Amino acid sequence: VNFLGTDTMAALMCTKTYYGESSTGFSVPASEHSTMTSWGREKECEAMRNMLDKYPKGIVACVSDSYDIYKACEEYWGTVLKEKIETRDGFLVVRPDSGELPGIVLEVLEKLEGKFGSTKTSTGHKLLPPCIRVIQGDGIDIQSLEMILKAMSDAGWAADNLAFGSGGALLQKLHRDTQKCAFKCSYACVDGQGVDVVKDPITDPGKKSKKGRLTLECEGGTWRTVTEGKGDASKDRLVTVFRNGELLKDYTFTDIKERAAAGLA
């Protein structure tokens, strides 16, 4: 919903089948460790050069920690291959895949800045030149992602320098409780009488559900759910999608992405 880069074929097939979109994401050329280490330690730089030669345009990502991530940033990418990177039609994404977080991200950014330089954004944060970026996929979950971004901000780095890979921690540790997302009954009609329905377990206040008839309203760019039938029906953004097994509103994936982005600019 919030990005286009993906290697998850199941998700692409899902959006194609159920949301009427021919393509909702794409991958990029990217090396993995065996495609680098099969060249041998002494030819790692040549393996990196080969990636740039094979993919002269667009985005290309290259894992760079097979032996020495610091040597890769300073000697290979930042010296031997620097001109090729700077004159290439597109940009290189350097991937560290080991090391302690958030330190390894900051160290890689600093090594690359030492060779490629940086500029300042409108907010005063440092930004690498457009020919080079970094991706961190190792050890990423919702907590470490926030920790890394905070460490970057504290060190004066712009978030645009870094992309995040969705590895096992995001796939296996991301569930409905992560974002407090669950479907709960809030209102029922019993013997012709309306009944407000709520879940409020004493053992976990965070699982309290919303009660009664709901409206979703937006005022001044702020979204809020009004509960217990106290909302303004004329301002309600909720619409009936399913009723008694019948699909009443068929959204495309583009509709969903536009809705998700509303108010984020």
C-alpha positions in Angstrom: 0.0 0.0 0.0 2.7 2.5 0.9 5.5 1.5 -1.5 6.1 -0.1 -4.9 9.3 -2.1 -4.3 8.6 -5.7 -3.5 9.8 -9.3 -4.1 6.6 -10.8 -2.7 4.9 -12.5 -5.6 2.0 -13.7 -3.4 1.1 -10.1 -2.6 1.3 -9.1 -6.3 -1.0 -11.9 -7.3 -3.5 -11.0 -4.5 -3.8 -7.4 -5.6 -4.2 -8.5 -9.2 -6.9 -11.1 -8.4 -8.9 -9.2 -5.8 -8.3 -5.5 -6.5 -8.3 -5.2 -10.3 -4.7 -4.0 -10.7 -2.4 -5.5 -13.3 0.7 -4.5 -11.4 1.1 -3.0 -8.0 4.8 -3.4 -7.4 8.1 -4.3 -8.9 11.6 -5.6 -8.0 15.0 -4.3 -8.9 18.3 -6.0 -9.9 19.9 -7.0 -6.6 22.8 -9.2 -5.7 22.9 -11.7 -2.8 25.9 -13.2 -1.1 26.5 -16.2 -3.2 26.5 -14.1 -6.4 29.3 -12.1 -4.8 31.3 -14.6 -2.9 31.4 -17.1 -5.9 33.9 -14.6 -7.4 36.2 -15.1 -4.4 37.5 -12.5 -1.9 40.2 -11.3 -4.2 37.7 -10.5 -7.0 34.9 -8.9 -4.9 35.5 -5.5 -6.5 35.2 -7.1 -9.9 31.9 -8.7 -8.9 30.7 -5.3 -7.9 31.9 -3.8 -11.2 30.0 -6.6 -13.0 26.7 -5.6 -11.3 27.2 -2.0 -12.6 28.1 -3.2 -16.1 25.2 -5.7 -16.3 22.7 -3.0 -15.2 23.9 0.3 -16.6 20.5 2.1 -15.9 18.1 2.4 -13.1 18.3 1.1 -9.5 20.8 -1.7 -8.7 21.4 -3.0 -5.2 24.5 -4.8 -4.1 25.2 -6.6 -0.8 28.5 -5.3 0.4 29.4 -7.1 3.6 30.6 -10.4 2.3 34.1 -9.7 3.7 34.6 -6.1 4.8 31.8 -3.6 4.5 34.1 -0.6 5.4 36.6 -1.6 2.7 33.7 -2.0 0.2 32.4 1.5 0.9 35.7 3.3 0.9 38.0 1.4 -1.4 35.6 -0.3 -3.9 32.5 1.8 -4.2 34.2 5.0 -3.0 37.4 4.8 -5.0 37.8 2.2 -7.8 34.2 2.3 -8.9 33.3 5.9 -7.9 33.4 7.4 -11.4 31.2 4.6 -12.8 28.7 5.1 -10.1 28.6 8.9 -10.4 28.2 8.8 -14.2 25.6 6.0 -14.3 22.0 6.6 -15.3 20.4 5.6 -12.0 21.7 4.9 -8.6 23.5 2.2 -6.6 22.0 1.0 -3.3 24.7 -0.4 -0.9 23.4 -3.1 1.4 25.1 -3.9 4.7 23.7 -7.2 6.0 25.4 -7.6 9.4 26.6 -5.5 12.3 25.0 -3.9 15.3 22.1 -1.6 14.8 21.8 1.3 14.6 25.6 1.8 14.5 26.3 0.0 11.2 23.8 2.2 9.3 25.5 5.4 10.6 29.0 4.0 9.9 28.1 3.1 6.3 26.6 6.5 5.7 29.7 8.2 7.1 32.0 6.1 5.0 30.1 6.9 1.8 29.9 10.5 2.7 33.6 10.6 3.1 34.0 9.5 -0.5 30.9 10.9 -2.3 30.1 14.0 -0.1 26.7 15.2 1.0 24.3 18.1 0.7 21.8 19.6 3.2 18.0 19.1 2.9 15.5 21.9 3.6 15.4 20.6 7.2 19.2 20.8 7.5 19.8 17.0 7.4 22.7 15.5 5.4 21.8 13.7 2.1 24.1 11.6 0.0 24.3 12.5 -3.7 21.5 11.0 -5.9 23.8 8.4 -7.4 24.0 6.4 -4.2 21.8 5.2 -1.3 21.8 2.5 1.4 19.3 -0.3 2.2 19.1 -2.1 5.6 17.2 -5.4 5.7 19.1 -7.3 8.4 17.4 -7.2 11.9 14.5 -5.0 10.8 11.3 -5.1 12.8 8.9 -2.2 13.7 11.0 -1.3 16.8 14.5 -1.4 15.2 13.1 0.6 12.2 12.1 3.4 14.5 15.3 3.2 16.4 17.4 3.5 13.3 15.5 6.5 12.0 15.8 8.2 15.3 19.6 7.6 15.4 19.9 8.9 11.9 18.0 12.1 12.8 20.0 12.6 15.9 23.2 12.3 13.9 21.9 14.8 11.3 21.1 12.3 8.5 18.0 12.6 6.3 15.7 9.5 6.2 15.8 9.6 2.3 19.3 8.1 2.5 18.0 4.8 3.6 15.5 2.2 2.4 14.4 -0.7 4.6 14.1 -4.4 3.5 11.2 -6.4 4.7 12.9 -9.4 6.1 11.8 -12.2 8.4 11.3 -9.9 11.4 8.7 -7.8 9.6 7.0 -10.8 8.0 6.8 -13.0 11.1 6.5 -10.4 13.8 4.0 -8.1 12.1 0.4 -9.1 13.2 -2.9 -7.6 14.1 -1.8 -6.5 17.5 1.2 -4.6 16.1 -1.0 -1.9 14.8 -4.0 -2.6 17.0 -5.9 -3.7 13.9 -8.8 -6.1 14.4 -12.5 -6.4 13.4 -14.9 -6.3 16.4 -18.6 -6.0 16.7 -19.6 -2.6 18.0 -23.4 -2.5 17.6 -26.1 -5.1 17.3 -29.9 -5.2 16.9 -31.5 -7.6 19.4 -35.2 -8.1 19.3 -35.5 -4.9 17.4 -33.5 -2.9 20.0 -30.1 -1.4 19.4 -27.3 -2.6 21.7 -23.9 -1.1 22.0 -21.2 -3.8 22.0 -17.7 -3.4 23.5 -14.8 -5.6 24.5 -12.8 -4.3 27.5 -10.6 -6.9 29.1 -9.2 -5.9 32.5 -6.0 -7.9 31.7 -5.2 -5.8 28.7 -6.7 -2.3 28.4 -5.0 -1.9 25.0 -7.5 -4.4 23.6 -10.6 -2.3 24.4 -12.7 -2.0 21.3 -14.8 0.9 20.0 -18.4 0.9 21.3 -21.7 1.5 19.6 -22.5 3.0 16.2 -19.4 4.6 14.7 -18.6 7.5 12.4 -15.2 8.3 10.9 -14.7 12.0 10.6 -11.9 14.3 9.4 -11.6 17.8 10.8 -8.6 20.0 10.0 -6.7 17.1 8.6 -7.2 15.0 11.8 -9.1 11.7 11.6 -11.1 10.5 14.5 -13.6 7.8 15.2 -16.7 9.0 17.1 -18.3 6.2 19.2 -21.7 5.4 20.8 -23.7 7.1 18.1 -22.5 10.5 19.0 -21.0 11.4 15.6 -22.3 13.6 12.8 -23.7 11.3 10.1 -23.2 14.1 7.5 -19.5 14.0 8.1 -19.2 10.2 8.2 -16.5 8.9 5.7 -17.5 5.2 6.3 -19.5 3.5 3.5 -21.1 0.1 3.4 -18.8 -2.3 1.5 -20.4 -5.7 2.3 -24.0 -6.4 3.4 -25.3 -10.0 3.9 -22.6 -11.4 1.7 -23.1 -9.0 -1.1 -20.3 -6.8 -2.3 -21.7 -3.3 -2.6 -18.5 -1.3 -3.2 -15.5 -2.7 -5.2 -12.3 -0.7 -4.6 -9.2 -0.9 -6.7 -5.8 -1.1 -5.1 -5.1 2.4 -6.4 -8.2 3.6 -4.4 -6.7 2.0 -1.3 -3.3 3.5 -1.8 -4.7 7.0 -2.4 -6.8 6.7 0.8 -3.8 5.5 2.8 -1.8 8.5 1.6 -4.5 11.0 2.5 -3.3 13.5 5.0 0.3 12.3 4.9 1.7 15.0 2.7 
